[in-house]
Amino acid sequence: MTLGSRLGHATMLGMKPNYYYEQKNKATTMPCQYFLDNVVWMYYYIQNHSIVFSGVANILNYLKDRFHENFSYIYCGSDKRNASCDMYTYYLSWLLRGDAPELYRNGIFERPKDRIGHYKICSSDDEMETARNHYESCKLYHRYHYDAEVKKRGMMPITEPISDLFIETVAILQKEMQRQISIQGIAIETNPSSNVLISILPDYSQHPITSFFDKGISNAPNFHQLNVSINTDDKGVFSTSISNEYAYLAFYLENAKNSEGQPLYSRYEIFEWLDAIRKSGNEQSFDEIGFL
């Protein structure tokens, strides 16, 4: 994603990890394949961005252990003769998912021979070309799509307990992702009513939009404000309007109190904050501004 790209909703990008995992009783349940992919993504996000913090070695070891355990189950089953796979090979196969599966139908990458077929290829860089030329990674990508047993085992649910160190790591990666999104000029289209109704947010006061963009309502230094807009999502489903969405956020911010019961924000601060978001939304709408 580059300047002008957009993220829809992006609720989890701003939701506090502590709150999220408390609602999940400090455990996560998902298909085994999804868990494996998340483990590999997390490991290489830390590595590729040189993220250092207390406990990073422990979390990397944990991720490696979870990788080998889940890879063995999904891709090997009861046949442990081929249970070994290094994480980098799997990571490269994961990158290949930007390419159309039919290009790997024979277990190797087969480049389209005509110009029309190039839409089947993900935007290329050196790492993608390395993956396409890596035989074991191509074979794994082929199995991901075409091996019925792999797909069946991958969809089996797994429940994993979540440690405090894991939650701390998620919070650190979340902040780094916000920083990268800000630097790259990627816009976020928030949908307050939809986000509250279909997520675990308790109400509009906890909507993560204030962690994406808090200029004017926070004294904390934030050098990576995100370009956000307020939207309605599906009006037919959520029975709302754009004015309602602004009003919901204004109402809850007006009623936000500190520990002494005093308002956290003045009406002027709230209206100025909302107006800044309105301007961002307008900028996202016109290509001459550079957001399309």
N, C-alpha and C positions, 0 to 999 in steps of 0.2 A: 504494500500500500504506500502511496506517495501523496504529495501535496494535492489537496482537493478530494482525496478519497473520503468516504464516510463510513462511520460505524453506527449501525442502528441499535438503539437501546443502550448497549454497553453497561448494563446495570452492575454486573459483577466486577467491572473495572473500577468501580467506586465504592461498592459495598464493603464495609469493614469486615475483614476476615474473622476477627474474634466473634463478632455477632453472628456471622453466617454459620460458623462451625459449632457455636453454642446451640443454634437452632437445630443442628443436625446431630446433637449429642456427641460431638467430637468424633464423628465417623462419616465416611463417605461411601455411598453405594452406587455402583454403575456397572455396565457391562465390562468384562475383563479386558476386552480390546481397547475400550476407551481409557481405562485406567492405565494400561500399558503405554498408550500414546501420550497421555498426560505426564507420566513419569519421564519419558524420553524428552518430551518438549521442555519440561522443567529443568532437567539435567543440562541440556544444551543451551537453554536460555541463560542459565547461571554462567556456564563456561564461555559462551560467545560474547557475553557482555562484561566479562571479568568482574562479576559481582562478588565482593568479599565482605564477610560479616562473621561475627563470632558464631561458631557452630556450622560453618559452611562445609567443612570436611565431613562432619557427621551426617549432614543432610545428603551430600553427594554419595556417601557410602550406602545410606538408606535407599536412595533412588536406584543405585546399581543393583542392590539385593532384590528390590521389588521388580526390576527389569528382568533379571535372570529367572526369577521364580515364575513370573507371568508369561514371559516368552516361552519358557519350557512347556508350560501347560497348553498354550494356544497353538503353537507351531509344531510341537513334538508329540503331545498327547502321551500315550504309553510307550512310544518309541523314543527312548532317550539317547539313541545313537547319534542323533543330529541335534542334541539339546543345546550345544554351544553356539552362541552368536554374540559377537561383540556389539556394543551399543552403537558404535559409529556406523556399522553396516545397516543396522535397523534405522538409524536416524536418516541415512541417505535414502532408504526405501520409503520412509515417511515423506521426504521431500518430493518424491516422484508422484505423490498423489495429486499434484497440480497438473499432471499429464493425463490424457484420456487412457483408460485401462486397456482399450483395444490395441494400443501401440505396444503393449507388453504381452499380448495373447500367447506368444510362443516362448515366453520366459526371458526375452531380451528386448532391448529397445529397438524398435524399427521406425526410423524417421520417415514421416510422410514424404511421398515422392512428388506431390503436386502442391501448388501454393494454397489451394483450398484447404488442404489437410493441416496447415500450420496453426489453425485455430485450436487444434487438439493439444498443442504444446504450451506449457506454462512459460511465462517470461523467463528467459534463461540468464544465468550468471555462471561463474566458474564452478560454484558448488553444485548447481543443477547438472552441468555437463559431467562433472565427476560422478554424480549419482547415476546418470544414464549409461556411463561407460563401466560401471561397477557391476560385474556379473551377479554376485550374490545378492546385491540390493535389488536388482531387477527381478531376480527369482522370487525374493520375498514379496515384492510388490505384486507379482503375478499371483502368488498364493493368497495374498490378502483379498484379491477379487475373485479368484476362480477356484480356490480349494474349499469345497463344501464343509469339510471337517474343521478347517481353520475358522471359517465363518461361524459355524455352530458353536465351537468352544469359545470364540471371541465374544459371543453374545451372552454367555453365562454370567450372571450377576456376581459381583465381588463386593464385600464390605470390608473396608480397611479402617482401623482406628487411626485417629489423627492426633499427633503429639503437639505440644506447645511449640516445639522447635519448627515443626512443619507449618503451623499457623504463622509464626514469625517470618518464616521464609516467604510464604505467600504474600504477606504484607509488604515485604521488601521488593519482591518482583512486581507487585501491583504498582508501587510508586515508580519503579524503573520503566514500566510500560507506559504509565502516564507521561513520564518525561520524554520518552521516545515519540509518543503520539503528538505531544506538543511541538517538539522540534521538527517533526516531519510535516506539520500543518494538516493533520488529519482531523476532520470534523466529527462531532458526535451528535446524533439526532436523538435526544431524550424524549420519552413518551410517558410523562408522570402517571397518568391514570392507569395505563396499560402495565407499567412497571410495578405499581403497587398491587394491582389486582391479580397479576399472574406470577408474582415472585413472593419471597418471604418478607418483603418490607412491611413493617407494621402500619405505616401511614406515610403521608406526603412529607412529614417533617424529617424522615430518615432517607429521603431520596438522595442518591449520590451526586446529584447535579451540583450541590454546594461544595463537594470535594473536587469536582472537575474545574469549577470556576467560582472563586470566592472573593474576587476583587471587589472591594467596597463593603464587604460584610465580615471580613476577618482581618485581624492585625498580624496574623502569622505570616512570615515570609513565604511566598509561593512564586517562584520564578518560572513556573511551567503551567500557566493558565491554559486550559483547553478551550478550543473553539466549540461552543455548544449551541444548540437551538432547542426550543420547546415545541413539541409537535403533538398531534392528536392520535397517532396510530390509526386504528380502524374505527371511525366514528360510528359505523353501524353496529359494531360489537360493544363498544364502551360508552355509547350515548353521551358524547362530550363535544366540546368545541374548543377552538384555540384560546378563546377568552376564558373558558372554564379552567383550562390547564394553567394559565398564568394566575388565575384567581386562587386555585387550590394552593399553589406554592406560596403566594403572598399571604394567604390566611394562616398557614401553618408557621411561616416565618414570623409573622406578627405576634403569634401566640407562643413563640419559643421563649422560655424563661431560663435565667441562670439559677444557681443554687440558692440564691436569696429571694427568688420569685420575681425578679425584675426582668423586663423585656431585654432580650439579647440584641435586638435591632430596632432602629427607628423606622418609621414609615418611609422617610426620605431615603435611607440606606437601601431598603428593600426595593423601592421603585427605581432607584438608580441602577441597582443590580439587575433587575428585570429588564430595564431599558437597554442595558449593555448586551444582554442575551438576545433581545429583540433585534438589535443591529447585527449581531453575529448571524442570526437566522436569515436576515435579509441578504447578507453577504454570501451565505451558502447557496442562495437561490439564483445568482447571476454569474454567468461564466466570465464576464469581463472583469470581475473581481478576482478571479483566479481560483475559484473553489470547485469548478466543474472540469 
